Amino acid sequence: MPTTYTMHRRVNAPVEFKGLKGQYILFAGGTVVADLFLFALLYIIGLNHWICLVLCTGLGAVGIGGSYYFSRQYGVHGWRKRSVARKTPKVLRSNTRRIFIQLKK
C-alpha cells in the first residue's frame, strides 16, 4: 500500500511540508541528496561502510534538524530579510542639502 503525503496550501500561504516552510523544503532535500553523494564518495574511496553510515547519518540529521530550526526560527522569508538587514547601513547621515538640491535639477 503506497504512502501518500498531503500538502496543504491555503490562499496566499506558503508551501508547507511536514513543518518545513518555503525554501527550507529545498534545503532539506539538498541535504539529503548531498548526504547520499557523500556516502557514495566515501564508500568508493574505500572507507569502512560503518564509518560512512555513521558519518552520513549524523551529518544528515544535523542538516535536516538545521532546516527545521531555521524554518521555525525565521519563517518563510525571515532568513533572507535578516541577511538583507545586516547589509543595510544602520544610519544614513547627510550634513548638507547639496545632494538633494542636485537631484532636483
N, C-alpha and C positions, 0 to 999 in steps of 0.2 A: 504494500500500500504506500503510494508516494506521499511524502510530506509536503504540505503547502504552507507557504508563509504569506500572510496578508500584509499589504502595505496600505495604511490609511492615510489619505491625503484630503484634508478639507480645503475649501476655497481660501486662497491666499495664505496657506500654511506650508511650511517646509516639508520636504520628503522626510519621513521618519521610518527607520527600520530597526526594530529591537532596541530602541532607546537612542540610537545614533541619529543625528540630525544633519542634513545638508552635506557639506563636503567631508564630514567625518566618516561617512559611509565609504567614500573613496579612499580615505586614509587607511581605514581598517582593511579594505580589500587589497590595497597596495602593500600593506604589511604582510598579509597572508601570502601574496604572490612572491614578494621578496624573500620571505622565510622559506618558501619551497625551493627557490633558486639557490639560496644559501645552503640548504640541506643537500641539494644535488651536487653543488660545487665541493662542499666539504667531503661528501661521500666519494666523489670521483678522485679527489686529491689522495684519498686513502686513509682518512681519519677514521677511527673506530666508530661504528654506526651508533653505539650507545652514547658516545660523546656528542655526535652530530644531533641525535634525537633530543638529548637534554638541553644542549645549547640552543637549538632552534625552537624548542618548545618554550624555553624561558624568554628568549627574545620576542617570540610571537605573543606571549602573554603580556609582556611589558608594552609592546606596540598596541595591542588591542585595548589593554587597560588604559593606556595613554589616550587613545581615541575616545573612549568613554569618558575619561576625566575632562578632556577639552570640550567634549560635547555638552557635558553638564555645566562646566565652569563658564564657558563663553557663549554658548548657544550657537545659532546658525551663522551669524555674521560677526560675532563678538571678537574672535581671534583676529580677523582682518581689520576690524575697527581699532583694536588695541595696537596692532603693528603700525597702522597709519597714524594713530595718535602719538606714538613715540617719535615719528619722523617729523611731525609738525613742530615749529618753534612754540615755546610757551608764551612768549611775549613778542609782539611786533611793536617796535618803537620808532617814531619819526619825530625828529626835533624841529623840522621845518615843514612848511606847507608847499615848498617848491615842487615836490614830486606831483602833488595833486593839481597844482596850477599848470604844470606841463602836460598832464594828461588831458586837461580840458581843451588844449589848443590843437 
